[in-house]
Amino acid sequence: MSSGEPPLPPIDLPRLERSLRHPRSLLSALLSLMTGLATLVACIPLFSVLLMLLYRGGRSLSLASFTELPPAALQAGGGFGNAIVGTALMVAIAAVLSVPMGILAAVFLALLGGDSKLAWAVRLTAKTLAGFPSILAGVFAYAAVVTTFGGYSAPAGGVALAVLMLPIVMLTAEQAIRMVPTRMKEAAVGMGCTPSQVVCKVVLPTAMPGILTGVMLAVARAAGETAPLLFTALFSNYWVVHDGELRWLEPTASLAVLIYNFSGSPFDNQVEQAWAAALVLVLLVLVVNVTAQAFSRKQIRD
């Protein structure tokens, strides 16, 4: 604007203020209040359980809890170190079985299968398995592994957990692969990459944060399962590694089954160990879920 031109007159704009006198503003405020109250009510059970775990489990938790075997009735001390090792072993077996299969199936669904009937059937099966009752996974592993090899073992528990982990890994990995920009794949093809090179060098590295998110969520679910392990791994009061030998083809302890067994015990020392084991299991699942959220946010930022 030149200095010789007169200034523009001020324009009166209506003030945009929310007033509860207006029906829409009043309805919005009421719905927001109801939503907040519902959120608080929903959080009460969650925080009450966490506080109870911190109170009952925290006072029983000690270094011995991670290094000693479960106590007998009326025995002082003791821990659940073997259950932690057994849980880690069975979850690792399940991850080795489910993660490669889940990623390969996700690559097929996202890149190769398209809208074919086979892809539709695989996707429907995965979604069905995602809501599969965990006890049925235990029955399947019992029939397929325990009866075949004649005993409860860590691999049998790993197979049962792998059935539960597979659909989670598959579906989340498929979504992560679909989120890879098409221009990146086209650029790789334009540079002369083969389809396998596009998948291995471009698609999977780009989608890796989302894939790891699915793996973490699947691990968190598997670590807290009890019913499948009752049919497959049962329980043990001994270490998996005993006298320098890995005895993984024998009944194996786990945190979830220890909590199940000791929570109904008439002996106070075992009940206290159940509370401490529950606190450790919740903290482990919390750490895994927080890690999964961190990977998910990294993918969104990228």
Rosetta blueprint (number, residue, H / E / L):
1 M L
2 S L
3 S L
4 G L
5 E L
6 P L
7 P L
8 L L
9 P L
10 P L
11 I L
12 D L
13 L L
14 P L
15 R L
16 L L
17 E L
18 R L
19 S L
20 L L
21 R L
22 H L
23 P H
24 R H
25 S H
26 L H
27 L H
28 S H
29 A H
30 L H
31 L H
32 S H
33 L H
34 M H
35 T H
36 G H
37 L H
38 A H
39 T H
40 L H
41 V H
42 A H
43 C H
44 I H
45 P H
46 L H
47 F H
48 S H
49 V H
50 L H
51 L H
52 M H
53 L H
54 L H
55 Y H
56 R H
57 G H
58 G H
59 R L
60 S L
61 L L
62 S L
63 L L
64 A H
65 S H
66 F H
67 T H
68 E L
69 L L
70 P L
71 P L
72 A L
73 A L
74 L L
75 Q L
76 A L
77 G L
78 G L
79 G L
80 F L
81 G H
82 N H
83 A H
84 I H
85 V H
86 G H
87 T H
88 A H
89 L H
90 M H
91 V H
92 A H
93 I H
94 A H
95 A H
96 V H
97 L H
98 S H
99 V H
100 P H
101 M H
102 G H
103 I H
104 L H
105 A H
106 A H
107 V H
108 F H
109 L H
110 A H
111 L H
112 L H
113 G H
114 G L
115 D L
116 S L
117 K H
118 L H
119 A H
120 W H
121 A H
122 V H
123 R H
124 L H
125 T H
126 A H
127 K H
128 T H
129 L H
130 A H
131 G L
132 F L
133 P L
134 S H
135 I H
136 L H
137 A H
138 G H
139 V H
140 F H
141 A H
142 Y H
143 A H
144 A H
145 V H
146 V H
147 T H
148 T H
149 F H
150 G L
151 G L
152 Y L
153 S L
154 A H
155 P H
156 A H
157 G H
158 G H
159 V H
160 A H
161 L H
162 A H
163 V H
164 L H
165 M H
166 L H
167 P H
168 I H
169 V H
170 M H
171 L H
172 T H
173 A H
174 E H
175 Q H
176 A H
177 I H
178 R H
179 M L
180 V L
181 P L
182 T H
183 R H
184 M H
185 K H
186 E H
187 A H
188 A H
189 V H
190 G H
191 M L
192 G L
193 C L
194 T L
195 P H
196 S H
197 Q H
198 V H
199 V H
200 C H
201 K H
202 V H
203 V H
204 L H
205 P H
206 T H
207 A H
208 M H
209 P H
210 G H
211 I H
212 L H
213 T H
214 G H
215 V H
216 M H
217 L H
218 A H
219 V H
220 A H
221 R H
222 A H
223 A H
224 G L
225 E L
226 T L
227 A H
228 P H
229 L H
230 L H
231 F H
232 T H
233 A L
234 L L
235 F L
236 S L
237 N L
238 Y L
239 W L
240 V L
241 V E
242 H E
243 D L
244 G L
245 E E
246 L E
247 R L
248 W L
249 L L
250 E L
251 P L
252 T L
253 A L
254 S L
255 L H
256 A H
257 V H
258 L H
259 I H
260 Y H
261 N H
262 F H
263 S H
264 G L
265 S L
266 P L
267 F L
268 D H
269 N H
270 Q H
271 V H
272 E H
273 Q H
274 A H
275 W H
276 A H
277 A H
278 A H
279 L H
280 V H
281 L H
282 V H
283 L H
284 L H
285 V H
286 L H
287 V H
288 V H
289 N H
290 V H
291 T H
292 A H
293 Q H
294 A H
295 F H
296 S H
297 R H
298 K H
299 Q H
300 I H
301 R H
302 D L
